[in-house]
């Protein structure tokens, strides 16, 4: 592989990672869950269920998607597992989306 092929492969990987993260956010319930978690240090699933009007099993499935995408951290603790926002990943996602919008929306010279 030459340098330009390596750069394209890295770009493709970044694009795939960005698409996966945005896909995980492509549901209103997951956005609500992420907002709730961002306002708290860490929450158990029951805390989220009490805040969002969804069944516990549904919230668990949405949390699983967010954890799988790396947007939320999962920490097992006895009977109540804790979930928290993965701030470094969300910061990187914010920068990537900003860069994407800037590059796509820039006025041609």
Gaussian input, Z-matrix of N, CA and C with variables (Angstrom, degrees):
# hf/3-21g

backbone

0 1
 N
 C     1     B1
 C     2     B2     1     A1
 N     3     B3     2     A2     1     D1
 C     4     B4     3     A3     2     D2
 C     5     B5     4     A4     3     D3
 N     6     B6     5     A5     4     D4
 C     7     B7     6     A6     5     D5
 C     8     B8     7     A7     6     D6
 N     9     B9     8     A8     7     D7
 C    10    B10     9     A9     8     D8
 C    11    B11    10    A10     9     D9
 N    12    B12    11    A11    10    D10
 C    13    B13    12    A12    11    D11
 C    14    B14    13    A13    12    D12
 N    15    B15    14    A14    13    D13
 C    16    B16    15    A15    14    D14
 C    17    B17    16    A16    15    D15
 N    18    B18    17    A17    16    D16
 C    19    B19    18    A18    17    D17
 C    20    B20    19    A19    18    D18
 N    21    B21    20    A20    19    D19
 C    22    B22    21    A21    20    D20
 C    23    B23    22    A22    21    D21
 N    24    B24    23    A23    22    D22
 C    25    B25    24    A24    23    D23
 C    26    B26    25    A25    24    D24
 N    27    B27    26    A26    25    D25
 C    28    B28    27    A27    26    D26
 C    29    B29    28    A28    27    D27
 N    30    B30    29    A29    28    D28
 C    31    B31    30    A30    29    D29
 C    32    B32    31    A31    30    D30
 N    33    B33    32    A32    31    D31
 C    34    B34    33    A33    32    D32
 C    35    B35    34    A34    33    D33
 N    36    B36    35    A35    34    D34
 C    37    B37    36    A36    35    D35
 C    38    B38    37    A37    36    D36
 N    39    B39    38    A38    37    D37
 C    40    B40    39    A39    38    D38
 C    41    B41    40    A40    39    D39
 N    42    B42    41    A41    40    D40
 C    43    B43    42    A42    41    D41
 C    44    B44    43    A43    42    D42
 N    45    B45    44    A44    43    D43
 C    46    B46    45    A45    44    D44
 C    47    B47    46    A46    45    D45
 N    48    B48    47    A47    46    D46
 C    49    B49    48    A48    47    D47
 C    50    B50    49    A49    48    D48
 N    51    B51    50    A50    49    D49
 C    52    B52    51    A51    50    D50
 C    53    B53    52    A52    51    D51
 N    54    B54    53    A53    52    D52
 C    55    B55    54    A54    53    D53
 C    56    B56    55    A55    54    D54
 N    57    B57    56    A56    55    D55
 C    58    B58    57    A57    56    D56
 C    59    B59    58    A58    57    D57
 N    60    B60    59    A59    58    D58
 C    61    B61    60    A60    59    D59
 C    62    B62    61    A61    60    D60
 N    63    B63    62    A62    61    D61
 C    64    B64    63    A63    62    D62
 C    65    B65    64    A64    63    D63
 N    66    B66    65    A65    64    D64
 C    67    B67    66    A66    65    D65
 C    68    B68    67    A67    66    D66
 N    69    B69    68    A68    67    D67
 C    70    B70    69    A69    68    D68
 C    71    B71    70    A70    69    D69
 N    72    B72    71    A71    70    D70
 C    73    B73    72    A72    71    D71
 C    74    B74    73    A73    72    D72
 N    75    B75    74    A74    73    D73
 C    76    B76    75    A75    74    D74
 C    77    B77    76    A76    75    D75
 N    78    B78    77    A77    76    D76
 C    79    B79    78    A78    77    D77
 C    80    B80    79    A79    78    D78
 N    81    B81    80    A80    79    D79
 C    82    B82    81    A81    80    D80
 C    83    B83    82    A82    81    D81
 N    84    B84    83    A83    82    D82
 C    85    B85    84    A84    83    D83
 C    86    B86    85    A85    84    D84
 N    87    B87    86    A86    85    D85
 C    88    B88    87    A87    86    D86
 C    89    B89    88    A88    87    D87
 N    90    B90    89    A89    88    D88
 C    91    B91    90    A90    89    D89
 C    92    B92    91    A91    90    D90
 N    93    B93    92    A92    91    D91
 C    94    B94    93    A93    92    D92
 C    95    B95    94    A94    93    D93
 N    96    B96    95    A95    94    D94
 C    97    B97    96    A96    95    D95
 C    98    B98    97    A97    96    D96
 N    99    B99    98    A98    97    D97
 C   100   B100    99    A99    98    D98
 C   101   B101   100   A100    99    D99
 N   102   B102   101   A101   100   D100
 C   103   B103   102   A102   101   D101
 C   104   B104   103   A103   102   D102
 N   105   B105   104   A104   103   D103
 C   106   B106   105   A105   104   D104
 C   107   B107   106   A106   105   D105
 N   108   B108   107   A107   106   D106
 C   109   B109   108   A108   107   D107
 C   110   B110   109   A109   108   D108
 N   111   B111   110   A110   109   D109
 C   112   B112   111   A111   110   D110
 C   113   B113   112   A112   111   D111
 N   114   B114   113   A113   112   D112
 C   115   B115   114   A114   113   D113
 C   116   B116   115   A115   114   D114
 N   117   B117   116   A116   115   D115
 C   118   B118   117   A117   116   D116
 C   119   B119   118   A118   117   D117
 N   120   B120   119   A119   118   D118
 C   121   B121   120   A120   119   D119
 C   122   B122   121   A121   120   D120
 N   123   B123   122   A122   121   D121
 C   124   B124   123   A123   122   D122
 C   125   B125   124   A124   123   D123
 N   126   B126   125   A125   124   D124
 C   127   B127   126   A126   125   D125
 C   128   B128   127   A127   126   D126
 N   129   B129   128   A128   127   D127
 C   130   B130   129   A129   128   D128
 C   131   B131   130   A130   129   D129
 N   132   B132   131   A131   130   D130
 C   133   B133   132   A132   131   D131
 C   134   B134   133   A133   132   D132
 N   135   B135   134   A134   133   D133
 C   136   B136   135   A135   134   D134
 C   137   B137   136   A136   135   D135
 N   138   B138   137   A137   136   D136
 C   139   B139   138   A138   137   D137
 C   140   B140   139   A139   138   D138
 N   141   B141   140   A140   139   D139
 C   142   B142   141   A141   140   D140
 C   143   B143   142   A142   141   D141
 N   144   B144   143   A143   142   D142
 C   145   B145   144   A144   143   D143
 C   146   B146   145   A145   144   D144
 N   147   B147   146   A146   145   D145
 C   148   B148   147   A147   146   D146
 C   149   B149   148   A148   147   D147
 N   150   B150   149   A149   148   D148
 C   151   B151   150   A150   149   D149
 C   152   B152   151   A151   150   D150
 N   153   B153   152   A152   151   D151
 C   154   B154   153   A153   152   D152
 C   155   B155   154   A154   153   D153
 N   156   B156   155   A155   154   D154
 C   157   B157   156   A156   155   D155
 C   158   B158   157   A157   156   D156
 N   159   B159   158   A158   157   D157
 C   160   B160   159   A159   158   D158
 C   161   B161   160   A160   159   D159
 N   162   B162   161   A161   160   D160
 C   163   B163   162   A162   161   D161
 C   164   B164   163   A163   162   D162
 N   165   B165   164   A164   163   D163
 C   166   B166   165   A165   164   D164
 C   167   B167   166   A166   165   D165
 N   168   B168   167   A167   166   D166
 C   169   B169   168   A168   167   D167
 C   170   B170   169   A169   168   D168
 N   171   B171   170   A170   169   D169
 C   172   B172   171   A171   170   D170
 C   173   B173   172   A172   171   D171
 N   174   B174   173   A173   172   D172
 C   175   B175   174   A174   173   D173
 C   176   B176   175   A175   174   D174
 N   177   B177   176   A176   175   D175
 C   178   B178   177   A177   176   D176
 C   179   B179   178   A178   177   D177
 N   180   B180   179   A179   178   D178
 C   181   B181   180   A180   179   D179
 C   182   B182   181   A181   180   D180
 N   183   B183   182   A182   181   D181
 C   184   B184   183   A183   182   D182
 C   185   B185   184   A184   183   D183
 N   186   B186   185   A185   184   D184
 C   187   B187   186   A186   185   D185
 C   188   B188   187   A187   186   D186
 N   189   B189   188   A188   187   D187
 C   190   B190   189   A189   188   D188
 C   191   B191   190   A190   189   D189
 N   192   B192   191   A191   190   D190
 C   193   B193   192   A192   191   D191
 C   194   B194   193   A193   192   D192
 N   195   B195   194   A194   193   D193
 C   196   B196   195   A195   194   D194
 C   197   B197   196   A196   195   D195
 N   198   B198   197   A197   196   D196
 C   199   B199   198   A198   197   D197
 C   200   B200   199   A199   198   D198
 N   201   B201   200   A200   199   D199
 C   202   B202   201   A201   200   D200
 C   203   B203   202   A202   201   D201
 N   204   B204   203   A203   202   D202
 C   205   B205   204   A204   203   D203
 C   206   B206   205   A205   204   D204
 N   207   B207   206   A206   205   D205
 C   208   B208   207   A207   206   D206
 C   209   B209   208   A208   207   D207
 N   210   B210   209   A209   208   D208
 C   211   B211   210   A210   209   D209
 C   212   B212   211   A211   210   D210
 N   213   B213   212   A212   211   D211
 C   214   B214   213   A213   212   D212
 C   215   B215   214   A214   213   D213
 N   216   B216   215   A215   214   D214
 C   217   B217   216   A216   215   D215
 C   218   B218   217   A217   216   D216
 N   219   B219   218   A218   217   D217
 C   220   B220   219   A219   218   D218
 C   221   B221   220   A220   219   D219
 N   222   B222   221   A221   220   D220
 C   223   B223   222   A222   221   D221
 C   224   B224   223   A223   222   D222
 N   225   B225   224   A224   223   D223
 C   226   B226   225   A225   224   D224
 C   227   B227   226   A226   225   D225
 N   228   B228   227   A227   226   D226
 C   229   B229   228   A228   227   D227
 C   230   B230   229   A229   228   D228
 N   231   B231   230   A230   229   D229
 C   232   B232   231   A231   230   D230
 C   233   B233   232   A232   231   D231
 N   234   B234   233   A233   232   D232
 C   235   B235   234   A234   233   D233
 C   236   B236   235   A235   234   D234
 N   237   B237   236   A236   235   D235
 C   238   B238   237   A237   236   D236
 C   239   B239   238   A238   237   D237
 N   240   B240   239   A239   238   D238
 C   241   B241   240   A240   239   D239
 C   242   B242   241   A241   240   D240
 N   243   B243   242   A242   241   D241
 C   244   B244   243   A243   242   D242
 C   245   B245   244   A244   243   D243
 N   246   B246   245   A245   244   D244
 C   247   B247   246   A246   245   D245
 C   248   B248   247   A247   246   D246
 N   249   B249   248   A248   247   D247
 C   250   B250   249   A249   248   D248
 C   251   B251   250   A250   249   D249
 N   252   B252   251   A251   250   D250
 C   253   B253   252   A252   251   D251
 C   254   B254   253   A253   252   D252
 N   255   B255   254   A254   253   D253
 C   256   B256   255   A255   254   D254
 C   257   B257   256   A256   255   D255
 N   258   B258   257   A257   256   D256
 C   259   B259   258   A258   257   D257
 C   260   B260   259   A259   258   D258
 N   261   B261   260   A260   259   D259
 C   262   B262   261   A261   260   D260
 C   263   B263   262   A262   261   D261
 N   264   B264   263   A263   262   D262
 C   265   B265   264   A264   263   D263
 C   266   B266   265   A265   264   D264
 N   267   B267   266   A266   265   D265
 C   268   B268   267   A267   266   D266
 C   269   B269   268   A268   267   D267
 N   270   B270   269   A269   268   D268
 C   271   B271   270   A270   269   D269
 C   272   B272   271   A271   270   D270
 N   273   B273   272   A272   271   D271
 C   274   B274   273   A273   272   D272
 C   275   B275   274   A274   273   D273
 N   276   B276   275   A275   274   D274
 C   277   B277   276   A276   275   D275
 C   278   B278   277   A277   276   D276
 N   279   B279   278   A278   277   D277
 C   280   B280   279   A279   278   D278
 C   281   B281   280   A280   279   D279
 N   282   B282   281   A281   280   D280
 C   283   B283   282   A282   281   D281
 C   284   B284   283   A283   282   D282
 N   285   B285   284   A284   283   D283
 C   286   B286   285   A285   284   D284
 C   287   B287   286   A286   285   D285
 N   288   B288   287   A287   286   D286
 C   289   B289   288   A288   287   D287
 C   290   B290   289   A289   288   D288
 N   291   B291   290   A290   289   D289
 C   292   B292   291   A291   290   D290
 C   293   B293   292   A292   291   D291
 N   294   B294   293   A293   292   D292
 C   295   B295   294   A294   293   D293
 C   296   B296   295   A295   294   D294
 N   297   B297   296   A296   295   D295
 C   298   B298   297   A297   296   D296
 C   299   B299   298   A298   297   D297
 N   300   B300   299   A299   298   D298
 C   301   B301   300   A300   299   D299
 C   302   B302   301   A301   300   D300
 N   303   B303   302   A302   301   D301
 C   304   B304   303   A303   302   D302
 C   305   B305   304   A304   303   D303
 N   306   B306   305   A305   304   D304
 C   307   B307   306   A306   305   D305
 C   308   B308   307   A307   306   D306
 N   309   B309   308   A308   307   D307
 C   310   B310   309   A309   308   D308
 C   311   B311   310   A310   309   D309
 N   312   B312   311   A311   310   D310
 C   313   B313   312   A312   311   D311
 C   314   B314   313   A313   312   D312
 N   315   B315   314   A314   313   D313
 C   316   B316   315   A315   314   D314
 C   317   B317   316   A316   315   D315
 N   318   B318   317   A317   316   D316
 C   319   B319   318   A318   317   D317
 C   320   B320   319   A319   318   D318
 N   321   B321   320   A320   319   D319
 C   322   B322   321   A321   320   D320
 C   323   B323   322   A322   321   D321
 N   324   B324   323   A323   322   D322
 C   325   B325   324   A324   323   D323
 C   326   B326   325   A325   324   D324

   B1=1.4398
   B2=1.5318
   B3=1.3243
   B4=1.4554
   B5=1.5234
   B6=1.3270
   B7=1.4625
   B8=1.5255
   B9=1.3366
   B10=1.4608
   B11=1.5265
   B12=1.3278
   B13=1.4615
   B14=1.5208
   B15=1.3458
   B16=1.4679
   B17=1.5232
   B18=1.3239
   B19=1.4644
   B20=1.5253
   B21=1.3284
   B22=1.4644
   B23=1.5186
   B24=1.3259
   B25=1.4688
   B26=1.5237
   B27=1.3303
   B28=1.4618
   B29=1.5212
   B30=1.3230
   B31=1.4586
   B32=1.5223
   B33=1.3396
   B34=1.4572
   B35=1.5256
   B36=1.3326
   B37=1.4646
   B38=1.5249
   B39=1.3373
   B40=1.4728
   B41=1.5235
   B42=1.3292
   B43=1.4633
   B44=1.5187
   B45=1.3244
   B46=1.4718
   B47=1.5261
   B48=1.3320
   B49=1.4692
   B50=1.5278
   B51=1.3339
   B52=1.4567
   B53=1.5272
   B54=1.3260
   B55=1.4606
   B56=1.5286
   B57=1.3232
   B58=1.4684
   B59=1.5292
   B60=1.3307
   B61=1.4626
   B62=1.5226
   B63=1.3227
   B64=1.4638
   B65=1.5198
   B66=1.3254
   B67=1.4589
   B68=1.5188
   B69=1.3291
   B70=1.4717
   B71=1.5254
   B72=1.3140
   B73=1.4674
   B74=1.5257
   B75=1.3176
   B76=1.4624
   B77=1.5313
   B78=1.3094
   B79=1.4624
   B80=1.5311
   B81=1.3211
   B82=1.4729
   B83=1.5286
   B84=1.3297
   B85=1.4668
   B86=1.5251
   B87=1.3321
   B88=1.4625
   B89=1.5181
   B90=1.3163
   B91=1.4644
   B92=1.5311
   B93=1.3280
   B94=1.4741
   B95=1.5238
   B96=1.3123
   B97=1.4699
   B98=1.5182
   B99=1.3204
   B100=1.4657
   B101=1.5257
   B102=1.3209
   B103=1.4745
   B104=1.5237
   B105=1.3202
   B106=1.4680
   B107=1.5307
   B108=1.3261
   B109=1.4653
   B110=1.5231
   B111=1.3273
   B112=1.4628
   B113=1.5277
   B114=1.3186
   B115=1.4592
   B116=1.5290
   B117=1.3253
   B118=1.4667
   B119=1.5214
   B120=1.2901
   B121=1.4728
   B122=1.5256
   B123=1.3190
   B124=1.4630
   B125=1.5221
   B126=1.3190
   B127=1.4609
   B128=1.5171
   B129=1.3167
   B130=1.4515
   B131=1.5307
   B132=1.2945
   B133=1.4603
   B134=1.5302
   B135=1.3128
   B136=1.4703
   B137=1.5222
   B138=1.3437
   B139=1.4695
   B140=1.5236
   B141=1.3206
   B142=1.4638
   B143=1.5273
   B144=1.3262
   B145=1.4715
   B146=1.5260
   B147=1.3278
   B148=1.4645
   B149=1.5274
   B150=1.3113
   B151=1.4768
   B152=1.5211
   B153=1.3222
   B154=1.4615
   B155=1.5193
   B156=1.2970
   B157=1.4569
   B158=1.5278
   B159=1.3350
   B160=1.4650
   B161=1.5148
   B162=1.3006
   B163=1.4633
   B164=1.5251
   B165=1.3196
   B166=1.4654
   B167=1.5177
   B168=1.3217
   B169=1.4693
   B170=1.5321
   B171=1.3190
   B172=1.4684
   B173=1.5253
   B174=1.3199
   B175=1.4707
   B176=1.5238
   B177=1.3248
   B178=1.4679
   B179=1.5236
   B180=1.3208
   B181=1.4650
   B182=1.5297
   B183=1.3171
   B184=1.4684
   B185=1.5339
   B186=1.3172
   B187=1.4628
   B188=1.5295
   B189=1.3075
   B190=1.4705
   B191=1.5312
   B192=1.3126
   B193=1.4698
   B194=1.5293
   B195=1.3274
   B196=1.4651
   B197=1.5269
   B198=1.3117
   B199=1.4695
   B200=1.5280
   B201=1.3057
   B202=1.4694
   B203=1.5283
   B204=1.3293
   B205=1.4656
   B206=1.5229
   B207=1.3372
   B208=1.4635
   B209=1.5083
   B210=1.3231
   B211=1.4621
   B212=1.5241
   B213=1.3205
   B214=1.4637
   B215=1.5244
   B216=1.3125
   B217=1.4608
   B218=1.5230
   B219=1.3186
   B220=1.4576
   B221=1.5164
   B222=1.3309
   B223=1.4614
   B224=1.5279
   B225=1.3340
   B226=1.4638
   B227=1.5315
   B228=1.3267
   B229=1.4648
   B230=1.5292
   B231=1.3099
   B232=1.4689
   B233=1.5271
   B234=1.3144
   B235=1.4665
   B236=1.5236
   B237=1.3111
   B238=1.4615
   B239=1.5172
   B240=1.2863
   B241=1.4584
   B242=1.5150
   B243=1.3095
   B244=1.4656
   B245=1.5227
   B246=1.3074
   B247=1.4605
   B248=1.5202
   B249=1.3158
   B250=1.4641
   B251=1.5216
   B252=1.3110
   B253=1.4605
   B254=1.5266
   B255=1.3064
   B256=1.4686
   B257=1.5351
   B258=1.3108
   B259=1.4716
   B260=1.5286
   B261=1.3344
   B262=1.4722
   B263=1.5303
   B264=1.3156
   B265=1.4689
   B266=1.5304
   B267=1.3305
   B268=1.4632
   B269=1.5233
   B270=1.3245
   B271=1.4702
   B272=1.5305
   B273=1.3299
   B274=1.4649
   B275=1.5270
   B276=1.3308
   B277=1.4539
   B278=1.5285
   B279=1.3141
   B280=1.4639
   B281=1.5266
   B282=1.3214
   B283=1.4705
   B284=1.5245
   B285=1.3340
   B286=1.4652
   B287=1.5237
   B288=1.3180
   B289=1.4676
   B290=1.5256
   B291=1.3246
   B292=1.4654
   B293=1.5207
   B294=1.3245
   B295=1.4652
   B296=1.5248
   B297=1.3243
   B298=1.4614
   B299=1.5258
   B300=1.3118
   B301=1.4625
   B302=1.5233
   B303=1.3200
   B304=1.4611
   B305=1.5226
   B306=1.3305
   B307=1.4684
   B308=1.5284
   B309=1.3047
   B310=1.4635
   B311=1.5288
   B312=1.3053
   B313=1.4697
   B314=1.5186
   B315=1.3160
   B316=1.4647
   B317=1.5270
   B318=1.3098
   B319=1.4580
   B320=1.5211
   B321=1.3396
   B322=1.4692
   B323=1.5277
   B324=1.3280
   B325=1.4675
   B326=1.5054
   A1=109.14
   A2=116.48
   A3=118.85
   A4=110.17
   A5=115.69
   A6=120.38
   A7=111.80
   A8=117.41
   A9=118.97
   A10=111.42
   A11=117.66
   A12=120.75
   A13=110.25
   A14=117.00
   A15=120.61
   A16=110.93
   A17=116.92
   A18=120.76
   A19=109.85
   A20=117.44
   A21=120.84
   A22=111.06
   A23=117.36
   A24=120.71
   A25=110.38
   A26=117.11
   A27=120.66
   A28=110.48
   A29=116.58
   A30=121.28
   A31=110.77
   A32=117.00
   A33=121.02
   A34=111.22
   A35=116.37
   A36=121.07
   A37=110.28
   A38=116.40
   A39=119.78
   A40=110.51
   A41=116.57
   A42=119.88
   A43=111.28
   A44=116.76
   A45=120.55
   A46=110.42
   A47=117.10
   A48=120.86
   A49=110.61
   A50=116.33
   A51=120.77
   A52=110.36
   A53=116.80
   A54=121.03
   A55=111.16
   A56=117.58
   A57=121.19
   A58=110.83
   A59=116.60
   A60=120.18
   A61=111.04
   A62=116.45
   A63=119.37
   A64=111.23
   A65=116.61
   A66=120.11
   A67=111.68
   A68=115.76
   A69=119.74
   A70=111.04
   A71=116.96
   A72=121.06
   A73=112.44
   A74=117.11
   A75=121.52
   A76=113.18
   A77=116.10
   A78=120.44
   A79=107.66
   A80=117.95
   A81=120.11
   A82=113.69
   A83=117.71
   A84=119.89
   A85=110.79
   A86=117.83
   A87=120.00
   A88=111.20
   A89=117.29
   A90=119.85
   A91=109.27
   A92=117.16
   A93=120.67
   A94=111.20
   A95=116.71
   A96=120.74
   A97=109.98
   A98=117.01
   A99=120.85
   A100=110.59
   A101=117.62
   A102=120.73
   A103=111.02
   A104=116.11
   A105=119.48
   A106=110.65
   A107=116.40
   A108=119.65
   A109=111.57
   A110=117.34
   A111=120.94
   A112=111.76
   A113=117.34
   A114=121.80
   A115=113.26
   A116=116.78
   A117=121.04
   A118=110.20
   A119=115.78
   A120=121.44
   A121=110.74
   A122=115.95
   A123=123.14
   A124=107.52
   A125=116.02
   A126=120.73
   A127=109.75
   A128=115.26
   A129=119.01
   A130=107.71
   A131=116.52
   A132=121.09
   A133=110.55
   A134=117.19
   A135=120.74
   A136=111.69
   A137=117.33
   A138=120.88
   A139=110.47
   A140=115.49
   A141=120.45
   A142=110.02
   A143=117.12
   A144=121.60
   A145=110.25
   A146=117.07
   A147=120.82
   A148=111.89
   A149=116.98
   A150=122.20
   A151=112.38
   A152=116.19
   A153=121.87
   A154=108.02
   A155=117.22
   A156=122.22
   A157=111.67
   A158=115.00
   A159=121.88
   A160=108.96
   A161=116.13
   A162=121.05
   A163=110.50
   A164=115.88
   A165=121.12
   A166=111.23
   A167=117.13
   A168=120.03
   A169=111.06
   A170=116.93
   A171=121.26
   A172=110.32
   A173=116.31
   A174=120.21
   A175=109.44
   A176=117.58
   A177=121.06
   A178=111.22
   A179=116.78
   A180=120.37
   A181=111.19
   A182=117.39
   A183=120.71
   A184=110.97
   A185=116.66
   A186=119.99
   A187=110.68
   A188=116.38
   A189=121.08
   A190=110.22
   A191=117.82
   A192=121.88
   A193=110.01
   A194=116.88
   A195=121.06
   A196=111.29
   A197=117.34
   A198=121.30
   A199=109.78
   A200=116.32
   A201=121.18
   A202=111.49
   A203=116.58
   A204=121.15
   A205=111.85
   A206=116.81
   A207=120.31
   A208=113.92
   A209=117.98
   A210=121.24
   A211=112.28
   A212=115.82
   A213=122.57
   A214=108.23
   A215=115.36
   A216=122.13
   A217=109.34
   A218=116.23
   A219=123.34
   A220=108.20
   A221=115.42
   A222=120.34
   A223=108.99
   A224=117.32
   A225=118.93
   A226=110.93
   A227=115.63
   A228=121.49
   A229=108.53
   A230=115.96
   A231=121.40
   A232=110.95
   A233=116.81
   A234=120.84
   A235=112.87
   A236=117.93
   A237=120.93
   A238=110.26
   A239=116.36
   A240=120.22
   A241=108.89
   A242=115.80
   A243=121.33
   A244=109.62
   A245=115.15
   A246=122.67
   A247=108.97
   A248=115.73
   A249=120.55
   A250=108.93
   A251=114.90
   A252=121.45
   A253=109.15
   A254=116.47
   A255=121.88
   A256=106.44
   A257=115.49
   A258=120.93
   A259=114.29
   A260=120.31
   A261=118.26
   A262=113.01
   A263=116.49
   A264=119.91
   A265=110.19
   A266=117.24
   A267=119.55
   A268=111.99
   A269=117.15
   A270=119.91
   A271=110.20
   A272=116.44
   A273=120.35
   A274=110.63
   A275=117.16
   A276=121.52
   A277=110.42
   A278=116.65
   A279=121.18
   A280=111.10
   A281=116.25
   A282=119.91
   A283=111.26
   A284=116.70
   A285=120.44
   A286=111.59
   A287=117.13
   A288=120.35
   A289=109.67
   A290=117.03
   A291=120.49
   A292=111.62
   A293=116.37
   A294=120.81
   A295=110.87
   A296=116.23
   A297=120.18
   A298=110.52
   A299=116.95
   A300=120.09
   A301=111.79
   A302=116.22
   A303=119.82
   A304=110.54
   A305=116.82
   A306=119.60
   A307=111.69
   A308=117.75
   A309=120.50
   A310=112.62
   A311=115.46
   A312=119.52
   A313=113.48
   A314=116.60
   A315=119.58
   A316=109.35
   A317=115.02
   A318=120.78
   A319=108.96
   A320=117.11
   A321=118.79
   A322=111.30
   A323=114.50
   A324=119.21
   A325=111.22
   D1=135.02
   D2=176.85
   D3=-90.90
   D4=177.83
   D5=-174.88
   D6=-61.46
   D7=-44.65
   D8=-178.78
   D9=-64.97
   D10=-34.67
   D11=176.65
   D12=-67.24
   D13=-39.46
   D14=176.64
   D15=-62.22
   D16=-41.95
   D17=-179.90
   D18=-64.55
   D19=-43.67
   D20=178.53
   D21=-63.60
   D22=-41.89
   D23=178.70
   D24=-62.78
   D25=-42.27
   D26=177.92
   D27=-64.08
   D28=-40.64
   D29=178.14
   D30=-63.65
   D31=-42.65
   D32=177.96
   D33=-61.31
   D34=-40.08
   D35=178.58
   D36=-64.69
   D37=-45.38
   D38=178.18
   D39=-61.44
   D40=-41.73
   D41=178.74
   D42=-63.72
   D43=-40.49
   D44=178.76
   D45=-65.56
   D46=-41.13
   D47=178.00
   D48=-64.10
   D49=-42.55
   D50=178.81
   D51=-62.87
   D52=-44.90
   D53=179.24
   D54=-62.02
   D55=-40.27
   D56=178.94
   D57=-63.74
   D58=-43.64
   D59=179.66
   D60=-65.41
   D61=-43.61
   D62=179.10
   D63=-67.57
   D64=-34.17
   D65=175.81
   D66=-62.60
   D67=-38.63
   D68=178.25
   D69=-65.59
   D70=-25.97
   D71=179.21
   D72=-92.29
   D73=2.26
   D74=-173.40
   D75=-83.40
   D76=35.32
   D77=175.66
   D78=-145.16
   D79=131.16
   D80=-177.43
   D81=-56.13
   D82=-36.10
   D83=-179.73
   D84=-65.39
   D85=-39.66
   D86=180.00
   D87=-68.53
   D88=-34.35
   D89=175.50
   D90=-65.33
   D91=-43.37
   D92=177.89
   D93=-62.25
   D94=-42.08
   D95=178.75
   D96=-62.63
   D97=-45.36
   D98=-179.99
   D99=-61.97
   D100=-42.37
   D101=177.24
   D102=-61.28
   D103=-43.01
   D104=179.39
   D105=-62.75
   D106=-46.28
   D107=-179.83
   D108=-63.73
   D109=-34.69
   D110=-179.00
   D111=-65.62
   D112=-23.95
   D113=-179.47
   D114=-87.70
   D115=-3.49
   D116=-177.00
   D117=-132.62
   D118=155.03
   D119=178.79
   D120=-60.87
   D121=-53.55
   D122=177.71
   D123=-161.89
   D124=148.51
   D125=-177.28
   D126=-135.54
   D127=151.79
   D128=169.71
   D129=-90.96
   D130=167.15
   D131=-177.58
   D132=-57.58
   D133=-40.02
   D134=-179.27
   D135=-60.43
   D136=-37.83
   D137=177.20
   D138=-59.56
   D139=-41.81
   D140=-179.42
   D141=-68.98
   D142=-41.98
   D143=179.53
   D144=-59.79
   D145=-40.58
   D146=179.96
   D147=-65.20
   D148=-28.16
   D149=-178.07
   D150=-88.11
   D151=-33.78
   D152=-175.27
   D153=-114.06
   D154=131.98
   D155=-174.21
   D156=-80.06
   D157=68.66
   D158=177.15
   D159=-138.12
   D160=156.95
   D161=177.73
   D162=-65.53
   D163=152.36
   D164=-179.19
   D165=-57.57
   D166=-40.82
   D167=-178.92
   D168=-65.56
   D169=-35.66
   D170=178.68
   D171=-68.62
   D172=-44.77
   D173=178.02
   D174=-61.68
   D175=-41.85
   D176=178.77
   D177=-59.06
   D178=-42.54
   D179=179.33
   D180=-65.60
   D181=-41.45
   D182=177.81
   D183=-65.27
   D184=-40.54
   D185=176.77
   D186=-62.38
   D187=-39.17
   D188=178.88
   D189=-60.45
   D190=-41.57
   D191=178.40
   D192=-64.00
   D193=-44.78
   D194=-179.20
   D195=-65.59
   D196=-39.01
   D197=177.46
   D198=-66.96
   D199=-44.85
   D200=-179.57
   D201=-59.38
   D202=-35.28
   D203=179.20
   D204=-79.83
   D205=-8.58
   D206=179.55
   D207=84.62
   D208=5.58
   D209=-178.59
   D210=-80.25
   D211=-24.31
   D212=-178.82
   D213=-127.79
   D214=141.52
   D215=177.23
   D216=-96.45
   D217=143.09
   D218=179.86
   D219=-118.11
   D220=129.86
   D221=178.86
   D222=-132.17
   D223=108.11
   D224=179.16
   D225=-67.89
   D226=133.12
   D227=178.47
   D228=-140.61
   D229=100.20
   D230=179.20
   D231=47.08
   D232=-117.99
   D233=-176.28
   D234=-89.48
   D235=-14.40
   D236=-177.72
   D237=-123.98
   D238=106.05
   D239=176.18
   D240=-74.04
   D241=149.47
   D242=-177.13
   D243=-111.60
   D244=142.22
   D245=177.50
   D246=-121.96
   D247=141.63
   D248=177.54
   D249=-147.61
   D250=159.19
   D251=179.60
   D252=-70.73
   D253=137.24
   D254=175.11
   D255=-89.59
   D256=85.48
   D257=-172.38
   D258=-58.62
   D259=-42.99
   D260=178.17
   D261=-59.64
   D262=-38.75
   D263=179.08
   D264=-68.65
   D265=-42.05
   D266=178.57
   D267=-66.89
   D268=-35.40
   D269=175.68
   D270=-62.74
   D271=-44.34
   D272=178.75
   D273=-64.22
   D274=-41.67
   D275=178.22
   D276=-60.79
   D277=-42.21
   D278=178.20
   D279=-59.42
   D280=-44.55
   D281=178.80
   D282=-65.09
   D283=-40.97
   D284=-179.45
   D285=-65.17
   D286=-42.71
   D287=178.79
   D288=-66.26
   D289=-41.42
   D290=177.37
   D291=-59.94
   D292=-45.13
   D293=179.32
   D294=-64.54
   D295=-40.32
   D296=178.70
   D297=-62.18
   D298=-48.24
   D299=-179.00
   D300=-65.43
   D301=-37.70
   D302=177.52
   D303=-63.74
   D304=-44.67
   D305=-177.86
   D306=-70.84
   D307=-32.87
   D308=-178.26
   D309=-81.94
   D310=-28.25
   D311=-173.30
   D312=-104.03
   D313=0.08
   D314=-179.39
   D315=-65.73
   D316=141.59
   D317=177.73
   D318=-74.39
   D319=127.57
   D320=179.37
   D321=-60.65
   D322=145.24
   D323=-178.60
   D324=-75.33

